[in-house]
């Protein structure tokens, strides 16, 4: 089983998580340009997550992953599966928020809120790292969220109603998403990189495999509701040309690889710091949304100052969180 043992490698993995979690949503943007509805995109995304979880378990986890699965307690298995379902509900709301309001609004609000909740809960359960630096960084993330909301209010009134619904989706998504990571870590054996796996608990790779299954299975009821509300049909999904399915599968693979790196890094950095750094993805997504997709191009003069302040607060907050691990 592959693990890491140095802080530098753990921080590098967290930075890779940040890049992956902050960039996967570009695949949804690409699918949207092809007029591929987000609820159909999401089926491909869920498949990408599940397949990548299986590949991580078979490769980096090795034979131990499936030996561990047969010896795992039902409690640990359900923790991992439930974390996948909880994440899935939160993430599909986030995808809906991106569809309505764009990356530069959905990510700072939704993922910023998830970062605050997930970091606090993870630190309470495993108090590892410099608490003062960690929570100073989290406070700056909160400030960035507030500034993002202020920038959102300055958007043209013509787009306000649609973006406001996206803001609601993003808020609910953040409230839910803050709890999936602690739930996942509760299934994984503590100190897995330096100690034998505890009886009944999971290796990181077994947990990732079950998490992916949880995402895929829970998509049936969760995404089914969105399909009904949008009038989409599964026949539309099945008849689509193969090229339309690739962005979603790629997006799921990118997100799941990032989660795998984050979980591996948590053995050294601790779950709170690992998760908080990974959710610095908000900064990456905001950069994509502002500078590549130009989601604030219709905003009035003066909005750029708020955007700069938001990006600055996120950057400093992420640096402080990174320093908390040393």
Buried (B, 14 or more C-beta within 10 A) or exposed (E): BEBBEEBEBBBBBBBBBBBBBBBBBBBBBBBBEEEBBBBBBBBBBBBBBBBBBBBBBBEBBBEBBBBBBEEBBEEBBBBBBBBBBBBBBBBBBBBBBBBBBBBBBBBBBBBBBBBBBBBBBBBEBBEBBBEEBBBBBBBBBBBBBBBBBEBBEBBEEEBBEEBBBBBBBBBBBBBBBBBBBBBBBBBBBBEBBEEEBBEBBBBBBBBBBBBBBBBBBBBEEBBEEBBEEEEBEEEBBEEBEEEBBBBBBBBBBBBBBBBBBBBBBBBBBBBBBBBBBBBBBBBBBBBBBBEEBEBBEEBEEEBEEBBEBBBBBBBBBBBBBBBBBE
